[in-house]
Amino acid sequence: MGCIGCLKRVFNSCWSTSLRQCYREQATFRQWGNYVITFNVLSFFPAAVAQKDDGLIPAIANTYKQNDQVMQQQGQQMMAQKQQSDQQWRDWGQQQSDRIRAQSQAMQKSNADRQAAYDDQHASYWARQDVQARNNQGFSNYLLDQTVVEDNNMYNNGTVGHGTVWNSTADALVKADPNRFSLVDTPNYWKGIDY
């Protein structure tokens, strides 16, 4: 019998259905998925020795026994390593998140401080602009012979309002009802109404 015949006989005798199931046993770890252990035995014997050692390969293969205790221990070690690794990644992620959050808060504070400084710096400028616009309107009213009049009972419901009228009209309104109408000085002009 040649080498091929020897392998065929060894395969048939060694790889019984029950042995194949044993070699292909699956173990499952919750987070690691499945794994399969497969033994492939391939032996080459000279044709002269093949008959004599025909029972050697099946005898070796039949002595295989899975050590469940070692498998369980290794699985637990792998799981502990994975959990430790996962915790390290979570800690690293939290550190990065905290760092980014701190940088963001520092930037927001810096921007708010800069904006406050800008506003403080420009507040006096805008106050001067407001006074200048009010005075310009007062001078324009003087040149145009106009006066701002306050009406403290507009629409006969107590609403107070301002209006710009000719000087002669303003004098006539104040003389006709001094309790209701009054002349408005330039510093008391309303922004958006009188100037």
ZIFEN-V961797 format. One record per residue. N is the residue number from 1. PHI is phi in radians with two decimals (none if undefined). NEAR is the number of other C-alpha atoms within 8 Angstrom. D_LAST is the distance of its C-alpha to the last C-alpha in Angstrom with 1 decimal. Layout:
n:N phi:PHI near:NEAR d_last:D_LAST
n:N phi:PHI near:NEAR d_last:D_LAST
This chain:
n:1 phi:none near:6 d_last:118.5
n:2 phi:-1.38 near:6 d_last:115.8
n:3 phi:-1.13 near:11 d_last:112.6
n:4 phi:-1.14 near:6 d_last:110.6
n:5 phi:-1.11 near:8 d_last:113.0
n:6 phi:-1.10 near:14 d_last:112.7
n:7 phi:-1.09 near:11 d_last:109.0
n:8 phi:-1.11 near:8 d_last:109.2
n:9 phi:-1.14 near:8 d_last:111.6
n:10 phi:-1.09 near:13 d_last:109.5
n:11 phi:-1.04 near:8 d_last:106.4
n:12 phi:-1.15 near:8 d_last:108.0
n:13 phi:-1.41 near:8 d_last:109.7
n:14 phi:-1.43 near:11 d_last:106.9
n:15 phi:-1.77 near:9 d_last:103.9
n:16 phi:-1.25 near:8 d_last:104.8
n:17 phi:-1.04 near:6 d_last:102.3
n:18 phi:-1.18 near:6 d_last:101.9
n:19 phi:-1.17 near:10 d_last:101.6
n:20 phi:-1.06 near:9 d_last:98.9
n:21 phi:-1.14 near:8 d_last:96.9
n:22 phi:-1.11 near:7 d_last:97.3
n:23 phi:-1.24 near:9 d_last:96.1
n:24 phi:-1.77 near:9 d_last:93.1
n:25 phi:-1.08 near:8 d_last:92.1
n:26 phi:-1.89 near:8 d_last:88.3
n:27 phi:-2.16 near:7 d_last:86.5
n:28 phi:-2.09 near:8 d_last:82.9
n:29 phi:-1.96 near:8 d_last:80.4
n:30 phi:-0.86 near:5 d_last:77.2
n:31 phi:-1.79 near:5 d_last:74.7
n:32 phi:-1.85 near:6 d_last:77.0
n:33 phi:1.42 near:7 d_last:78.2
n:34 phi:-1.82 near:8 d_last:81.9
n:35 phi:-2.44 near:7 d_last:84.4
n:36 phi:-2.22 near:8 d_last:87.8
n:37 phi:-1.80 near:8 d_last:90.8
n:38 phi:-2.28 near:6 d_last:93.2
n:39 phi:-1.84 near:5 d_last:96.5
n:40 phi:-2.01 near:4 d_last:98.0
n:41 phi:-1.84 near:4 d_last:101.5
n:42 phi:-2.33 near:5 d_last:103.0
n:43 phi:-2.23 near:5 d_last:106.2
n:44 phi:-2.03 near:6 d_last:108.6
n:45 phi:-2.13 near:9 d_last:112.2
n:46 phi:-1.08 near:7 d_last:115.1
n:47 phi:-0.99 near:10 d_last:117.2
n:48 phi:-1.21 near:7 d_last:120.2
n:49 phi:-1.61 near:8 d_last:118.1
n:50 phi:-0.99 near:11 d_last:116.1
n:51 phi:-1.14 near:9 d_last:118.9
n:52 phi:-1.22 near:7 d_last:119.6
n:53 phi:-1.73 near:8 d_last:116.0
n:54 phi:-1.04 near:10 d_last:115.0
n:55 phi:-1.52 near:8 d_last:114.4
n:56 phi:-1.16 near:7 d_last:112.5
n:57 phi:-1.12 near:10 d_last:109.1
n:58 phi:-1.07 near:11 d_last:109.1
n:59 phi:-1.15 near:8 d_last:110.2
n:60 phi:-1.13 near:8 d_last:107.3
n:61 phi:-1.11 near:8 d_last:104.8
n:62 phi:-1.26 near:8 d_last:106.2
n:63 phi:-1.48 near:6 d_last:105.6
n:64 phi:-1.16 near:6 d_last:101.8
n:65 phi:-2.41 near:4 d_last:100.1
n:66 phi:-1.36 near:4 d_last:96.4
n:67 phi:-1.61 near:6 d_last:95.6
n:68 phi:-1.10 near:6 d_last:93.0
n:69 phi:-1.13 near:6 d_last:92.5
n:70 phi:-1.14 near:7 d_last:91.6
n:71 phi:-1.06 near:8 d_last:89.4
n:72 phi:-1.11 near:8 d_last:87.6
n:73 phi:-1.10 near:8 d_last:87.2
n:74 phi:-1.13 near:8 d_last:85.8
n:75 phi:-1.09 near:9 d_last:83.4
n:76 phi:-1.16 near:8 d_last:82.2
n:77 phi:-1.09 near:8 d_last:81.8
n:78 phi:-1.11 near:8 d_last:79.8
n:79 phi:-1.14 near:9 d_last:77.7
n:80 phi:-1.11 near:8 d_last:77.0
n:81 phi:-1.10 near:8 d_last:76.1
n:82 phi:-1.13 near:8 d_last:73.7
n:83 phi:-1.12 near:8 d_last:72.1
n:84 phi:-1.12 near:8 d_last:71.7
n:85 phi:-1.09 near:8 d_last:70.2
n:86 phi:-1.06 near:8 d_last:67.8
n:87 phi:-1.15 near:8 d_last:66.8
n:88 phi:-1.09 near:8 d_last:66.3
n:89 phi:-1.17 near:8 d_last:64.0
n:90 phi:-1.11 near:8 d_last:62.1
n:91 phi:-1.09 near:8 d_last:61.7
n:92 phi:-1.07 near:8 d_last:60.6
n:93 phi:-1.07 near:8 d_last:58.1
n:94 phi:-1.15 near:8 d_last:56.7
n:95 phi:-1.08 near:8 d_last:56.5
n:96 phi:-1.14 near:8 d_last:54.6
n:97 phi:-1.10 near:8 d_last:52.2
n:98 phi:-1.11 near:8 d_last:51.6
n:99 phi:-1.11 near:8 d_last:51.1
n:100 phi:-1.14 near:8 d_last:48.5
n:101 phi:-1.09 near:8 d_last:46.8
n:102 phi:-1.12 near:8 d_last:46.7
n:103 phi:-1.10 near:8 d_last:45.4
n:104 phi:-1.11 near:8 d_last:42.6
n:105 phi:-1.13 near:8 d_last:41.6
n:106 phi:-1.12 near:8 d_last:41.7
n:107 phi:-1.15 near:8 d_last:39.5
n:108 phi:-1.09 near:8 d_last:37.0
n:109 phi:-1.15 near:8 d_last:37.0
n:110 phi:-1.06 near:8 d_last:36.7
n:111 phi:-1.13 near:8 d_last:33.7
n:112 phi:-1.12 near:8 d_last:32.0
n:113 phi:-1.11 near:8 d_last:32.7
n:114 phi:-1.10 near:8 d_last:31.4
n:115 phi:-1.15 near:8 d_last:28.2
n:116 phi:-1.11 near:8 d_last:27.8
n:117 phi:-1.11 near:8 d_last:28.5
n:118 phi:-1.08 near:8 d_last:26.0
n:119 phi:-1.09 near:8 d_last:23.3
n:120 phi:-1.08 near:8 d_last:24.4
n:121 phi:-1.11 near:8 d_last:24.5
n:122 phi:-1.66 near:8 d_last:21.0
n:123 phi:-1.06 near:8 d_last:19.3
n:124 phi:-1.17 near:8 d_last:19.1
n:125 phi:-1.09 near:8 d_last:17.8
n:126 phi:-1.19 near:8 d_last:14.9
n:127 phi:-1.13 near:8 d_last:14.3
n:128 phi:-1.12 near:8 d_last:14.4
n:129 phi:-1.08 near:8 d_last:12.0
n:130 phi:-1.13 near:8 d_last:9.4
n:131 phi:-1.08 near:8 d_last:10.4
n:132 phi:-1.13 near:8 d_last:10.4
n:133 phi:-1.13 near:9 d_last:6.9
n:134 phi:-1.10 near:13 d_last:5.9
n:135 phi:-1.15 near:10 d_last:9.0
n:136 phi:-1.06 near:8 d_last:8.5
n:137 phi:-1.16 near:10 d_last:5.8
n:138 phi:-1.07 near:9 d_last:8.4
n:139 phi:-1.18 near:8 d_last:11.1
n:140 phi:-1.08 near:8 d_last:10.0
n:141 phi:-1.08 near:10 d_last:10.1
n:142 phi:-1.08 near:9 d_last:13.4
n:143 phi:-1.16 near:7 d_last:14.8
n:144 phi:-1.58 near:6 d_last:14.2
n:145 phi:1.05 near:8 d_last:15.6
n:146 phi:-2.18 near:11 d_last:12.8
n:147 phi:-2.46 near:13 d_last:12.0
n:148 phi:-1.56 near:14 d_last:10.1
n:149 phi:-2.02 near:13 d_last:13.1
n:150 phi:-1.81 near:12 d_last:14.1
n:151 phi:-1.94 near:11 d_last:17.0
n:152 phi:-1.62 near:10 d_last:19.2
n:153 phi:-2.59 near:11 d_last:21.6
n:154 phi:-1.13 near:10 d_last:19.9
n:155 phi:1.02 near:6 d_last:22.8
n:156 phi:0.97 near:6 d_last:25.2
n:157 phi:-2.26 near:6 d_last:25.1
n:158 phi:1.54 near:8 d_last:23.2
n:159 phi:-1.19 near:9 d_last:19.9
n:160 phi:-1.73 near:9 d_last:16.9
n:161 phi:-2.53 near:9 d_last:13.8
n:162 phi:-2.06 near:11 d_last:10.9
n:163 phi:-2.68 near:9 d_last:10.6
n:164 phi:-1.77 near:9 d_last:9.9
n:165 phi:-2.35 near:10 d_last:13.5
n:166 phi:-1.08 near:9 d_last:15.8
n:167 phi:-0.99 near:9 d_last:17.0
n:168 phi:-1.13 near:6 d_last:20.4
n:169 phi:-1.17 near:8 d_last:19.3
n:170 phi:-1.06 near:13 d_last:17.5
n:171 phi:-1.07 near:8 d_last:20.7
n:172 phi:-1.11 near:8 d_last:22.9
n:173 phi:-1.12 near:10 d_last:21.2
n:174 phi:-1.16 near:12 d_last:21.5
n:175 phi:-1.19 near:7 d_last:25.1
n:176 phi:-1.23 near:6 d_last:26.1
n:177 phi:-2.61 near:8 d_last:25.1
n:178 phi:-1.16 near:9 d_last:24.0
n:179 phi:-1.34 near:5 d_last:24.6
n:180 phi:-1.77 near:9 d_last:22.1
n:181 phi:-1.88 near:12 d_last:19.3
n:182 phi:-2.63 near:10 d_last:17.7
n:183 phi:-1.40 near:10 d_last:15.3
n:184 phi:-1.88 near:10 d_last:12.4
n:185 phi:-1.32 near:7 d_last:12.4
n:186 phi:-0.93 near:8 d_last:9.6
n:187 phi:-1.10 near:6 d_last:10.9
n:188 phi:-1.77 near:6 d_last:10.6
n:189 phi:-1.12 near:12 d_last:7.0
n:190 phi:-1.59 near:8 d_last:6.8
n:191 phi:-1.20 near:7 d_last:5.5
n:192 phi:1.52 near:5 d_last:5.7
n:193 phi:-2.03 near:8 d_last:5.7
n:194 phi:-1.60 near:11 d_last:3.8
n:195 phi:-2.62 near:9 d_last:0.0
